[in-house]
Amino acid sequence: MTQQQERTARSLRRSAALCCAAATLIAAAPAQADPAVHVAYGRDPGHGLNKYEVGLNWDSGFAYGNPQGWLAKLQWEVELARWNARSGNNRRDVTELGFSPILRVEKHGWSVVPFAELSVGLRLMSATSTSDSHDYSTAFQFSDMVGVGVAFGPQKRAEAGFRFQHISNASIKRPNPGTNFYTGYVRYRF
């Protein structure tokens, strides 16, 4: 087995383990939580990457504030994304699997509910580079995210938002160029 095949096999085993962990977390979610599904598209113009993402999001049950005014709450999010390399030599598409706790602050009392969110999460990548010029050393990465959005429609079940996301390995190993995605998403809460 070549080194590349060994790395791919290790990445697949790690992805399977993370999927099992995510499934366990989803199964343990509180019964009152309303699950939501989102689709997203993002770009990293600095490294020529497009990101296509689907995810599950649910309330943790932890909230503080006034449900009719300002409310802060904790949500969980599991996501699966595909990075499409658009530039560089020896381009490689990468799969990303992630888990993030999200702190969300909402303003209720209007016909729409604006919100801001931030998070530090964990990511597992299927490869350690997207091209010869974008090598990020480790399959394990951290995700820092800040975003804004609005919930609307009947019972505020539909949402649209924008996020800035920085993914890097926190200098666990060099090189660590980081990846910055500007992402728009739509979400529906069931």
Long-range contacts (C-beta under 8 A, 24 or more apart in sequence): 7-127, 7-128, 8-126, 8-127, 10-139, 11-124, 11-125, 11-126, 11-127, 11-139, 12-126, 14-124, 14-139, 15-95, 15-97, 15-124, 15-126, 18-97, 18-99, 18-124, 19-97, 21-99, 22-78, 22-97, 22-99, 25-76, 25-78, 25-99, 26-56, 26-58, 26-78, 29-58, 29-60, 29-76, 30-59, 30-60, 30-61, 32-59, 32-61, 33-58, 33-59, 33-60, 33-61, 34-58, 34-59, 34-157, 34-189, 34-190, 35-189, 35-190, 36-159, 36-187, 36-188, 36-189, 36-190, 37-187, 37-188, 37-190, 38-159, 38-185, 38-186, 38-187, 38-188, 39-185, 39-186, 40-81, 40-163, 40-183, 40-184, 40-185, 40-186, 41-183, 41-184, 41-185, 42-163, 42-165, 42-181, 42-182, 42-183, 42-184, 43-181, 43-182, 43-183, 44-179, 44-180, 44-181, 44-182, 45-182, 46-180, 47-87, 47-88, 47-130, 47-131, 47-134, 47-177, 47-179, 48-85, 48-86, 48-87, 48-88, 48-131, 49-83, 49-84, 49-85, 49-86, 49-130, 49-134, 49-179, 49-181, 50-83, 50-84, 50-86, 51-81, 51-82, 51-83, 51-84, 51-96, 51-181, 51-183, 52-81, 52-82, 52-84, 53-79, 53-80, 53-81, 53-82, 53-96, 53-183, 53-185, 54-79, 54-80, 54-81, 55-79, 55-80, 57-102, 57-187, 57-189, 60-101, 66-108, 67-108, 68-108, 68-109, 69-107, 69-108, 69-109, 70-105, 70-106, 70-107, 70-108, 71-105, 71-106, 71-108, 72-103, 72-104, 72-105, 72-106, 73-103, 73-104, 73-106, 74-101, 74-102, 74-103, 74-104, 75-101, 75-102, 75-104, 75-117, 76-100, 76-101, 76-102, 77-101, 77-102, 77-119, 77-121, 83-130, 85-130, 85-131, 85-134, 87-131, 88-130, 88-131, 88-132, 88-133, 88-134, 89-131, 89-132, 89-133, 90-131, 90-132, 91-130, 91-131, 92-127, 92-129, 92-130, 92-131, 93-130, 94-125, 94-126, 94-127, 94-130, 95-125, 95-126, 96-123, 96-124, 96-125, 96-126, 96-167, 97-123, 97-124, 98-122, 98-123, 98-124, 98-143, 100-143, 100-145, 102-145, 106-151, 111-152, 112-150, 112-151, 112-152, 112-156, 113-150, 113-151, 113-152, 113-156, 114-148, 114-149, 114-150, 115-148, 115-149, 115-150, 115-151, 115-161, 116-146, 116-147, 116-148, 117-145, 117-146, 117-147, 117-148, 117-149, 117-161, 117-163, 118-145, 118-146, 118-147, 119-143, 119-144, 119-145, 120-144, 120-145, 121-145, 123-167, 134-177, 134-179, 135-175, 135-177, 136-168, 136-169, 136-175, 136-176, 136-177, 136-178, 136-179, 137-169, 137-172, 137-173, 137-174, 137-175, 137-176, 138-169, 138-172, 138-173, 140-169, 140-172, 141-167, 141-168, 141-169, 142-167, 142-168, 142-169, 142-170, 143-167, 149-185, 156-189, 157-188, 157-189, 157-190, 158-186, 158-187, 158-188, 158-189, 159-185, 159-186, 159-187, 159-188, 159-189, 160-184, 160-185, 160-186, 160-187, 161-185, 161-187
